[in-house]
Amino acid sequence: RREPAVGTAVPEDPNEELLAGIWAEVLGRDRVGVHDNFFELGGHSLLATQVVSRIRETFRIEVPLPRLFEAPTVAGLAGVVRTLGREQEGVAAPPLVTVARDRELPLSFAQQRLWFLDQLDPRSPAYNIPLAVRLNGTVEAGLLERIFNEVVRRHEVLRTTFAAAAGEPYQVIAGELQVPLPVVDLDRLTAEDRRLEAEHQAAAEARRPFDLTVGPLVRFTLVRLAADAQVVMATMHHIVSDGWSMGIFLRELAALSDAFSRGESSPLAELPIQYADFAHWQRRWLAGEVLDTQLGYWRERLTGAPPRLELPTDRPRPAAQTFRGRHLGMALDESLAGTLARRSREHGTTLFMTLLTAFKVLLSRLTGRQDIVVGSPIAGRNHREIEALIGFFVNTLVLRTDLAGGMDNRDPTYREVLARVREVALGAYAHQDLPFEQLVEVVQPERDLSTTPLFQVMFILQNAPREAGETSGLAMSPLAAEGGTAKFDLTLSFEESARGLSGALEYNTDLFDRTTMERLRAHFGLLLAAIADDPDERIGELPRLAAAERHQLLLEWNDTAPAAAPAGLIHELFERQVERTPEAVALVFEHQRLSYRELDRRANQLAHHLRSLGIGGPAHRGPAH
């Protein structure tokens, strides 16, 4: 495929020049041509949100995110900016500013929901965000503790706990906080035992709960594997952090490690805005006409939505929702991931939309339903001031798509369903400011303690910056930690990398067995390969079974010809089995088990006893079976 020509057409007016600079900054390029396609240059929804926030800052206007998809070049977007500039007056959000700390500061809407859930199930580990990173190289525990506490100093939310007055929660921000760094030394164990114990320590740390009233709501642990190898564990409660925040933590860890190891001061600029400022701003911004517009959109989208996505489960659903879960890894190789990305560009969509469409087709097949509702997180970093801030900004979008056919009752093609998903996603992006917590209050779905409201299945494409990075003298690589929890019935997540797409199925173990998830993983991979090959295939005609499953279903299970009878009499066949597997279990009755040898011995005893009673005849030869 010919790569898009970058920077071949220069800006012709100040608007184009400013926009080209914004694109170059966000995309990490030296220059961008005015006719280059944003998405062909590597743009996606998250980066598009950053473009919109910089346009707001530069031009003082609000550009709805879908307009960037409609006009994905600098030249096209410049026309949009000119038109909106003439139309909009006073529509832009107020600026984020620092508020006084001499009052009870409110929680953000997202924080308030987690606080409420914690009141129902105190000290649950379901909303822990664990991170385990292996550091290869020599590092002192004291230096690491200093680095971690500098991050805590910089980000006020990591020094925050939560109290309540008259049932209303508020933030309690500590002026200073020193978080200890316990050290676990494993260097005396064998290499394999060190690896296993490090994984055990990471899993145990991920499951250890927090107390929101006492804190701190961040923990650090250093597991020493050898003089030049260690694992750093950082766990934060979701009420003070999110996935993007963990990427910020890693980047600050790398920058501070480089500086402190050389005896220098922190190279990081002080943060002008803290999370409490954002929470206060959010409460003021989401009111009046802005709130009404957002609510109106979501009411229309979700009216009549099914209350539950009934996936076939291996066990009946418990009366109350549980959060016990496991992960099953999955990966798409570089070739398939590249083909899907190329198809996305050809269709004017993003890779997120392509994968979500395939997932919805799979869910429709599993449930037999055509009205499919899936939740998906969005970073919520639509203001430049909060892009470098640790905190709970992520919001959840409810994406509802109809997969029904047209008037001719024929199934739609995959390409047609993709267009529907694109429309749903763009509409949701344009109305992403409404917190999920308020959406639940307004829609008021049927309350059911056994499930989450509005959706039970989540899809995630992680393209937020979260690389481990490199520091002077230290190589950093992530270490997987199984937390043993699942927030939803099923979550499918992917993360982009240079080697393709890596991901996982997180599933509730009270509902599903691992073997069921393994089949689902195989079916999804098969579906993606078929879509990459022919996106114009009707969704009902896309393959459902792998070759081995098709052979088993059509041939093996339908082979009704009677099996050839084994040669020999029954007692002779039994004797041969005794010779082959004398100690294998032959008979089970309640708590008793008999091997073939013991069953043969007892059968002979019975036969001899029957002979002594005159049963049988002298003509019989051979063992008395």
C-alpha positions, 0 to 999 in steps of 0.5 A: 500500500502506498503511504499517504504523502505527508506535508506535500501541500502547505497551509494557505491561510492562518486557520490552516496554519494553526490547524496544521500545527495542532495536527502535527503536535497531536500526531507527533509529526514534523509537519502535516499537509493540508490535504492529508487525511487525519486517520490515514496519518494514524489518528483515532478517536482519542487523538481526535478528542485532543485536536478538538480540545486544542481547537477550543483553546486556540479558536475559542469555539466548540467543534463537535467531534463528528465534524472531524470525521466528516472533514478529516483534512486540514483544509476541510476542517479549516472550513468547518472552523470558519463556519462555526466561528461565525455561528457560535457565540458563548457556546464554549465551555468555561475555562478550568480554573483553580478553586479555593480549598477553604470549603468542602469540595464536591466529588466528580459525578464518576467519583460519587458513583464509586463512593456510593458503590463502596457504601454498598460493598465496603472494601471491595477490590473490584475497583482496584487498578493494579500495575506491575512493572519489571525493572531490569537494572540497579536501583535503590529502594530509597530512590524509588520511594522518593520518586513515588512520593514526588508523584504523590506530591504533584497529584493532589488526588493521590492525597485525597480521601473521602468523608461525608456530612449528612449523607453527602460525600466530599473530598479531604485533601492532605497537604502532605503525604508520605507513602511507604515503599515496602520491600519484599526480598526474593533473591534467595529463591531459585529463578523459577520460584522467584518468578512464581512468587512475584506473580503471586505477590502481584495478584495478592496486591491487586486483590487487597482492598482500600478504605476510602475514608482512611487512605492512602488510596495508592500503594507501592511495593518493591519485590527484589528478584536480584541485585539488578532485577526487581518488580515495582507494584503500584495499585490505585483505587479507581476513584482517584485514577484511570487507565490514562492516569497509569500511563501518566504515572509511568512517564513521570516515573521514567522522567523522575528516575532519570533526573533523580539518579543524576542528582538533579531536581524534577524536570516536570512542570508544576500542574496548574489544575488539580482534580478537585478543580475539575470536579468543581468545574464539571458540577458547574458546566453540566447544568441548564441548557448544556445538560438538557441537550445531553440528556435529550440525546441519550433519552432518545437513543436508549428509549426501549433498549433491552434491559439485559443482554442475555448471553448463554451462561454455564450456570444460572445468574446469582441473585446478586451481582458478583465480581469474581472473574478471570482473564483469558488472553488473546492476540491478533497478529500483525498481518490481521491487525494491519488488514483491519486497520486498512479496512477501517481507513477505506470505510472512513471509520476507526479500528475501534469501530471495526472491532466493535462491529465484529463484536456486536455481530458475535454477541447477536449470534450468541444471544439471538437478538438484533438490538445489541447494547454494549458499554465502552469507556472514553478517556474524558480528557477533552480539555488540554489542561487535564491531559497530564493529570492523574484522576478519574476522568474516564466516562462510559458510553452506552452504544446501542446498535440495531443489526436487523435487516431491511425491508427485504428481511435479508441480513445487512452486510458487515459494511452496512452494520459498520456504518450503523456503528459509526453513526452511533459512536460519533453521536456518543462522542458528541454527547460524551460529557454526560456522566454515566452516573447521571445517565442511569438516574435519568433513564432509570432502567429496571433495577436488578441486583444481579446485573449492571444497569444499561449494559452487561458487556463492555468493549475496550480498545486501549490506545491511550499512551501507557508505554512503560518507557526507558530510564537511564540504566533501567529497562521497564516492562509490564508484568501481568497481574491477575486481580481475580475480579470482573466488573461486568459479565464480559469485557473484551479489551484490546491494546495496540502495539507494534506487533499487532493487537493484544487483548483479553477476555475478562469474564465473570466466573460465576457465569462462565467456564474458561472453555466457553471463553476459549470457544468465544475467543476462537469464534471472534478470531474467525469472524475478524478474519472473514470480515478482513477478507470480505466486508461485503458478506452478509452477517448471517453468512459469515463463518460461525465454526472453525474447520475442526468444529465444523468437521466434528459437528458435520462428520464426527457427531453425525457418524451413525454407522454401528461400530464394529463389534470387538472380537472375543467374548465379554469375559475375554475382552475384560481379561485383556483390559485387566492386562492393559490397565490393571490399576485403572479405575473400573467401577465406582459406587458411592465412595467405593472405587475398584481397579480392574485387577481388584474387580477381576479378583472379586469376580473370580471369587464369586464364580468359584462360589457359584460353582461350589453351589453346583451352578455351571458345569464340569465342561467349562474351561478357563477362569471361573468368570 
